[in-house]
Amino acid sequence: LARFQIGFAPETVEHLDAIDRKHHRLIEETLDDQLLYTPEQETRNRKPVEQPGPFGATWELRFGPGNRFRVFYEVDNVAYVVWILAIGIKERDRLFVGGEEFAL
C-alpha cells in the first residue's frame, strides 16, 4: 500500500485552537490511523461528501466520543497527500469549526 502524507490547510490551526487541547492527541492519532494508507476507502465513519462539500472537501471522517469530531479532507492521488481542510465538532445537529457554526 502506498503511504500518504497528511497536509493541513493553514486555517486548520485555528480550527484546532477552538478544540480543547486534551483532544488534540486523539485527533492526531486518528488522522494517522485512518488516513495514511486508504483515505478513499469508504467505511462506517469515513464517507464521501455530497458536492459541493464544506470547505471544498470531498471526504469526511467522523470519530471520537459520540462521533462528535469531524474532519473534512480531500485526497491528491498524484502527490499522495491527504489535505485536511477543516476540523470541527458536531453537537447534536450543529457543526462548529473554529468556533463558528456551519450549516450541515
N, C-alpha and C positions, 0 to 999 in steps of 0.2 A: 504493500500500500504506500502511496505517496504521502509524505508528511507535509501538511500545510503550515505556513506561518500565520500568526494572528496579528493583524494590524488594527490600530484604533483610530477612528476619526478624531480630530482634535477636540471636538465638543464632548466626547465621552468622558474626558477628565471631569468636566462639570457635572455630568450625569452621576459619576461615582461619588463626587463630593456631596451630593444630595442623599446618598445612601449611607446608613450607619456603618462606620468603619468595621464593626465586628462581622459584617457580611462580606467584606472585600476578599478574604481568603476563599470563601465558598464560591464566590463569583469567578475568581481566577482559576481555581481547581476545576470548576465545572466547564469553563471555556476550554481548558486543556483536554479534559476527558471527552467532551462532546464534539469538538470542532477540529482537532488536529488531523484526523485521518478520514473521516467520512462526513464532512459538513453538509453534503447534499443528500444524505440518506434519510428519508422520512422516518420518524419514529413517533411514539405517542406524544413526546414533548418537543419534537423538532419538526416543524412544518413549513411548507412554502406559504408565503404571504400572498393574499389576494392583491392583485395590482390595481391601482398604484399603492404600494406599501408605505407604511410610515417611514420617514427619513430616507426614502428610496430603497428600502430593504427588500430583498427577495425571500428571506428566510427569517423565522422566529424560533427562538429557543426558550422554553419555559422550564423553570426549576426552582428549587428552594422550598422552604416551609409553605405548604399550601399552594405550591407552584406560583408563588407571588412575584418572582423575578422574571423579567422579560428582556431578552437580548435580541435586537434586530440586526441582521447582518446580510452581507452579500458575499459571493464566492468568485474569486478570479482564478479560473482553471488554467490560465496560461502561466501566470506568475506563482500559482499555488499559494495564494494569500486569502485568508478569510478576513474581510473588513468588518469590524464591529462598528456599527453606525449609531446605535443608541442602546442604553442600558436603563431599564426602568423598573418600577414596582407597580403591580396591579393590586388595587384594593377594591374588592367587590367588582363593580362594572366600570371602574375608573382606572386609567393608566396615568402614572406620574413619571415624567422623565426630567431630570434636572430640576425637580421641584415644581415643574409646570404640568398641568393636566392636558392630556391629549385625548381626542375622540377615538373610540375603538370602532 
